């Protein structure tokens, strides 16, 4: 059924009748299509479901294009990002085109599905702005960070599950809670992988988030455990290109204070709650997608 989603995205892009856009789209890495898998798993493979999955993946691709420009990221999944190849203006405009086409096609699904998905895109955009603002300072407020990752990452996964439930005639609320938990856990695991995964696997340098100014959950928890001297040191390394010795110091502190174990346990708790919720509804098959979120290497 994922192949049907790919064909539908290609059809939507083809309908724009623009050779440049069609060519640029082929340059985008396809990723894991987790949101599409989620929608298909919940709602089956009818045409409205396939269209919704395609729209959500187009919106996700658009958000990544904008994200790479905002972050000055020149690598996306181990390949040069579109902004690296063609410049920021082209990347932004392709993102706008994918967003716009996605919203246009949403009108052909249903009013409720359109509201759920479009509201998530508002949240996503607010989360992007918040992420930029938070990167300017060393943020130590966990709640502010969790709100940001809900908006930036979890909201679209939450909406995917909710929209799929509506299309399948299933109760929307438990599926949205499930999607929200998956999204939060997904981002928490991303935060961990930035620290633990090697740069080849990750497709970007290790500890890249911290160098970029992002004070993710592991750094917030680490800061809470440090004494004043080490807190000052950690702050001094924020938004700095780290030498191997500085990287090792951060890694050692994370290990010694068992920060990574704590973060993974928090993500696992969210996943377990999501799985339990779905099992109670007899949606056992959704636990596999939940486990994919938590047990991945990139």
N, C-alpha and C positions, 0 to 999 in steps of 0.2 A: 504493500500500500504506500510505502514511502516513495516508490518510483512514480506513483500517480501524483503525489505531491510535487515531486521535481518537475514532472511534465506540466503540471498546472502553473507552477511559477514561470516556467519557460514560455507557456502560452500567454500569461499575463504580461510578461516582458515583451514578447513578440507583438502583442496588441498595441504597444506604444509606437510601433512602426518607425523605430529609430535605430539605425545600424550601430551608431556609436554606443548607445545604451546597451544594446544586445551584446556587443563586443566586451564592454566593461563588465557586464554581469558575469560573463564566463570567467573573468579574472578573480571573482570572489571565491574564497574557500567555502566549502559547503558545511563544514562542521558536523556535529553529531545529530542535528535535527531533533534534539530532545523535546522541544516544544511540540513539534509535529507528531512525534512518537506518542507523546502524552495525549494529544487530542484524538489520535486514531485509536489508541488503546481504550479510551473512555467511551468514544462515540461511534466506532466502527468506520466503514469506508464509503459511506454515501457521498454523492457529489457535493452537497453543502459542507460536509465535514472535511473533505479533501480541500475544498476552496478555502475554508477557514484556516486549516493547517498551513496552506500555501501563503495566505495573507499574513499570518503570524510570523512565519519564517522570513518573509520580505521585510516586515517591520523590524524584526530582530537584526537582519542584515543591515538595514538602514541605521539602526542605533549603533552598531559596531563601526560603521563607516564614520559616523560623527565622533564616536568615542576615540578612534585612532587619531583623528585630527586634533581633538582636545588634548589628548595625552602625548602628542608628537611621537606616536608609535609608528615605527617603520617596518615592523615585523608582525604578521598575523598568522598564527599556526605554522610557524617555521617558513613562511613565504613572505616576500616583500608585500607590505600593505598597499592598498590602492593609492593612498595619498603619497606613498614613497615612489610609486611608479608614475603617477600622473599629476600629482600635486593636490594640495588641500582643496582648491576650488572645485575640481572635478569630483573628488570624493564627497564633498558636502552636497553638491548638486545631484549626484547619483543617489545619495541617501534621501534627499528630498523627493526625488522622482519615485523611489520605492515606497516611501511613506505615503505619498499622494495616491499612487495607484492602489496601494493597500486599502486606504480609506475609501476610495471610490468603489472598490469591489466589496467592501464590507456592507455597503448599502443593499447589495443583492442577497445577503444572507438573511438577517432578521434585525429588527430594531434592537432587541435585547442583546444579541451577540455584538452588534456594532457598538452599543453603549459600554459593554464590559471591556471590549478590546481598546476602544478609543480612550476610555478613562485610564486604562493601564499605560497608554502612551503618554498621557498627561503626567502621570506619576513618574514614569521613566525619565521624562525630560526634567522634571523637578529634581529627581535624584541625580541626574547628570550635573545640574547647576550646583546642587549641594556638594557633590563630590569635588567640583572645582574649588568651591569656597573652602571646604575642609582641608584641601591640599595646601592651602596658603599658610596654615599654622599646624602646630603639633597638637592634634586633637586627643584628649584623654577621656572624653565623654562617651561611654559605651552606648548609651541610649540614642545619642545623636547619630552615631555610626550605624547602629542597627536600623534606624529609620531610613537612613540614606540607602543602605543595601536593599531594604524592602522596596523602596521606590525604584531604584536603578535596575535591580535584577529580579527580585521576587515578584514584583507586580505583574509582569508580562507572563510569567509562569503560572501565577495565580489566575490570571485572566484566561489563559489557555485552558486550564482545568475547568473553570467556571463556564466558559463558552461551550466547551465540549459537553458538559453536563446538560446545559440548556438544549443543545441540539439532540441529545440522546433522551431527553425527557426525564432526566435524573435530578435529584435535589441539588441545587446549585451550591449552597453554603458549605457543606462538608468537603466538596471537591475543591472549593476555593481555599479552604483552610489547608487541605492537603497540598495544593499548588504553592501556597504561600510558604509553608514549611520547607517544601522542596527547594524553592528559590533561595530562601535564607541559608539553608544548609549548603546549597551549591556554591554560593558566594563565600561562605566560611571555608569551604574546602579549597576554593581558589586562593583565598588569603594564605592558607597553609602551604599550598603547592608553590606559591611565590617564594617561600622560604626553604622548602625541603627538596623540591624537584631540581634536577640539573637543568642548566640553561638550554641544552639541546632538546630535551623532552618538552620543556616549557615553551620554547620558541621565543624566549626573551631572557635577559640576564637575571640571575638569581638576586633576590632582595630588591627587585626592580621597583616594586610598589613604594617602598620606603624612600628610595632615591628620588622617586617622582613626587614625593611629598604626602603619599597616602599613609595615614596612621591606621592600619587595619587592626582587627581584633587582637591578633597575637601581640602586637606592640602595645596596645592599650593594657592588656593583662600583664605584660612584662613590666610596664611602667609602674603598675600598682604594687609589684613585689620588690622593686628596687629601693635602695637607700638613696638619700639625697645626692650623694656624689655620683652614683651610677645613673640616677635620673638625669642629672645635668649632662653626663656623657652621652646618654642616649639621645637627648634633645640636640646635642651638638652634631650628631651624625645625621639628623633628619635633613632630607633634601640635599645630601652630599654624595658625590661619587665615592663609594667606599673602597678602600684598599683591602687586600686579603686579610690583613690583621684585624681591621675593623669589622669585616664580615664575620670572621671567626669569633670575635668577642660577642657579637649579637647572637650568633648561633649557640655559643657556649652558655650564654645567659638563658636563652630559650630552653635549652636542654636541662640545665641545672634546676630551673624553676618549674620544669614540666609544663611549660606553657602550651606547647603543641598538643600534648595529650589532653589538656583541659579544653582547648578549642575544638579538637576532634570530637570529644565527648559531648560538647554542646551541640555540634552539628548532628551527631548520632541521635541525640535525644529528640531533636526535631523530626528526624527521619522515622524514628520508632513511633512517635506520636502520629505521624502521617500514615504509616503502614497500619497501625492499630485502628485508626479511623476508617480506612478503606476496608480492612478485613471485617469490621463490624457491619459494613454494607454489602459484604459478599464480593468485594472487588479485589480479590486476592492477587490478580494478575498485575495490579498497579504497584505491588511491592517491588517487583523487578526493576522498574524504572527508578523507584526511590533508592534502591541499593546502587544503581548505576551512578546516581548523583554523589554518593558518599564514598564509594570504593573505586574512584578513578585516579589515574595518574597524571592526567592533563585535561 
